[in-house]
Amino acid sequence: MGYGHKAVPHADARLDGGIRNKAVRGKLRRGLPTGIVWGEAESEMPLHPDAAVVSTLRAVFAPFSEFGTGHRV
């Protein structure tokens, strides 16, 4: 038998249980989209503090409001 991900099935159950417990407590944090960061408060998700990141994202998404569709961008 190999040493793949499923070699120790109880480990997956423990990880899943930990994730569920965090979710129930409201403490589960997942990765955010590029350009958004976790803030100081639990529900705060401000834009990235680097102005270059924010300006690049705005430049990428600006055509969507102009053209109304991703196919025309």
Backbone as CSV, one residue per row, in Angstrom:
resi,resn,N_x,N_y,N_z,CA_x,CA_y,CA_z,C_x,C_y,C_z
1,MET,0.854,-1.186,0.000,0.000,0.000,0.000,0.896,1.245,0.000
2,GLY,0.535,2.242,-0.767,1.314,3.467,-0.858,1.079,4.393,0.322
3,TYR,1.740,5.491,0.289,1.636,6.486,1.354,0.817,7.681,0.901
4,GLY,-0.207,7.430,0.132,-1.055,8.494,-0.396,-1.872,9.185,0.677
5,HIS,-2.673,10.107,0.236,-3.498,10.934,1.125,-4.451,10.103,1.971
6,LYS,-4.976,9.024,1.429,-5.982,8.218,2.128,-5.362,7.073,2.932
7,ALA,-4.039,7.097,3.171,-3.389,6.023,3.912,-3.854,5.973,5.361
8,VAL,-4.249,7.108,5.926,-4.693,7.170,7.321,-6.072,7.817,7.339
9,PRO,-7.145,7.026,7.162,-8.486,7.611,7.038,-8.943,8.380,8.267
10,HIS,-8.509,7.980,9.470,-8.958,8.698,10.666,-8.386,10.112,10.730
11,ALA,-7.256,10.349,10.057,-6.682,11.697,10.040,-7.612,12.656,9.303
12,ASP,-8.198,12.200,8.200,-9.143,13.042,7.464,-10.357,13.372,8.320
13,ALA,-10.837,12.395,9.063,-12.003,12.619,9.921,-11.687,13.649,10.995
14,ARG,-10.489,13.593,11.548,-10.102,14.569,12.573,-10.001,15.971,11.981
15,LEU,-9.415,16.072,10.783,-9.307,17.378,10.130,-10.683,17.938,9.811
16,ASP,-11.551,17.094,9.272,-12.912,17.538,8.954,-13.646,17.981,10.210
17,GLY,-13.468,17.246,11.298,-14.106,17.617,12.561,-13.622,18.960,13.064
18,GLY,-12.319,19.214,12.942,-11.765,20.502,13.357,-12.305,21.652,12.526
19,ILE,-12.428,21.424,11.230,-12.975,22.455,10.341,-14.429,22.737,10.690
20,ARG,-15.191,21.680,10.914,-16.606,21.864,11.288,-16.733,22.619,12.609
21,ASN,-15.913,22.277,13.586,-15.967,22.961,14.881,-15.666,24.448,14.735
22,LYS,-14.657,24.790,13.935,-14.353,26.202,13.706,-15.522,26.909,13.027
23,ALA,-16.139,26.242,12.068,-17.277,26.837,11.364,-18.430,27.093,12.320
24,VAL,-18.707,26.149,13.198,-19.799,26.303,14.165,-19.524,27.480,15.095
25,ARG,-18.263,27.644,15.485,-17.897,28.749,16.384,-17.763,30.080,15.647
26,GLY,-17.827,30.053,14.320,-17.672,31.282,13.545,-16.225,31.710,13.410
27,LYS,-15.290,30.791,13.562,-13.861,31.101,13.520,-13.164,30.570,12.271
28,LEU,-13.913,29.981,11.343,-13.317,29.404,10.145,-13.011,30.510,9.142
29,ARG,-11.768,30.567,8.723,-11.353,31.544,7.715,-10.777,30.802,6.531
30,ARG,-11.308,31.066,5.382,-10.816,30.462,4.149,-10.049,31.518,3.379
31,GLY,-9.383,31.097,2.320,-8.645,32.030,1.489,-9.575,33.022,0.815
32,LEU,-9.132,34.251,0.734,-9.922,35.305,0.096,-9.434,35.520,-1.332
33,PRO,-10.265,36.095,-2.181,-9.825,36.409,-3.542,-8.669,37.407,-3.523
34,THR,-7.887,37.393,-4.584,-6.775,38.326,-4.718,-7.272,39.757,-4.589
35,GLY,-6.583,40.535,-3.789,-6.934,41.935,-3.611,-7.762,42.221,-2.382
36,ILE,-8.182,41.190,-1.659,-8.947,41.360,-0.426,-8.178,40.667,0.686
37,VAL,-8.106,41.292,1.843,-7.369,40.739,2.981,-8.285,40.651,4.193
38,TRP,-7.883,39.864,5.190,-8.638,39.802,6.439,-8.335,41.046,7.250
39,GLY,-9.369,41.666,7.800,-9.211,42.862,8.614,-9.045,42.529,10.081
40,GLU,-9.015,43.557,10.898,-8.866,43.392,12.342,-10.109,42.753,12.951
41,ALA,-11.282,43.240,12.570,-12.537,42.683,13.082,-12.835,41.372,12.353
42,GLU,-13.614,40.512,12.973,-13.903,39.194,12.402,-14.550,39.263,11.026
43,SER,-15.458,40.199,10.829,-16.186,40.256,9.558,-15.620,41.303,8.600
44,GLU,-14.513,41.917,8.942,-13.928,42.971,8.112,-13.023,42.358,7.036
45,MET,-13.253,42.750,5.779,-12.444,42.278,4.662,-12.149,43.452,3.733
46,PRO,-11.183,44.291,4.096,-10.873,45.461,3.267,-10.055,45.086,2.028
47,LEU,-9.922,46.051,1.134,-9.067,45.857,-0.032,-7.614,45.772,0.421
48,HIS,-6.794,45.186,-0.401,-5.375,45.006,-0.114,-4.730,46.363,0.179
49,PRO,-3.822,46.441,1.147,-3.204,47.726,1.474,-2.241,48.240,0.404
50,ASP,-1.788,47.390,-0.496,-0.873,47.805,-1.554,-1.681,48.451,-2.681
51,ALA,-1.454,49.728,-2.912,-2.208,50.472,-3.925,-2.005,49.894,-5.325
52,ALA,-0.844,49.322,-5.596,-0.584,48.739,-6.914,-1.495,47.535,-7.164
53,VAL,-1.736,46.742,-6.136,-2.626,45.583,-6.266,-4.041,46.056,-6.569
54,VAL,-4.512,47.036,-5.818,-5.875,47.543,-5.987,-6.045,48.200,-7.358
55,SER,-5.078,48.991,-7.782,-5.210,49.664,-9.079,-5.177,48.659,-10.225
56,THR,-4.397,47.604,-10.092,-4.366,46.566,-11.123,-5.704,45.847,-11.209
57,LEU,-6.271,45.509,-10.074,-7.580,44.848,-10.077,-8.656,45.744,-10.674
58,ARG,-8.611,47.011,-10.330,-9.602,47.941,-10.894,-9.438,48.059,-12.400
59,ALA,-8.194,48.068,-12.878,-7.949,48.154,-14.320,-8.437,46.901,-15.039
60,VAL,-8.289,45.756,-14.393,-8.738,44.502,-15.004,-10.259,44.444,-15.076
61,PHE,-10.936,44.890,-14.016,-12.388,44.758,-13.962,-13.147,45.963,-14.517
62,ALA,-12.491,47.064,-14.795,-13.167,48.247,-15.337,-13.911,47.958,-16.646
63,PRO,-13.344,47.199,-17.567,-14.062,46.928,-18.823,-15.388,46.183,-18.638
64,PHE,-15.538,45.444,-17.546,-16.797,44.736,-17.321,-17.963,45.707,-17.211
65,SER,-17.754,46.823,-16.523,-18.846,47.794,-16.401,-19.108,48.494,-17.735
66,GLU,-18.072,48.625,-18.547,-18.233,49.267,-19.848,-18.926,48.340,-20.852
67,PHE,-18.474,47.085,-20.921,-18.987,46.161,-21.928,-20.134,45.288,-21.435
68,GLY,-20.231,45.110,-20.128,-21.333,44.339,-19.570,-21.198,42.828,-19.656
69,THR,-20.103,42.347,-20.227,-19.907,40.901,-20.332,-18.424,40.583,-20.393
70,GLY,-18.057,39.408,-19.934,-16.661,39.002,-19.970,-16.188,38.626,-21.363
71,HIS,-17.112,38.248,-22.231,-16.752,37.844,-23.587,-16.230,39.014,-24.415
72,ARG,-16.658,40.209,-24.112,-16.248,41.375,-24.900,-15.020,42.058,-24.324
73,VAL,-14.597,41.634,-23.137,-13.432,42.263,-22.487,-12.193,41.862,-23.153
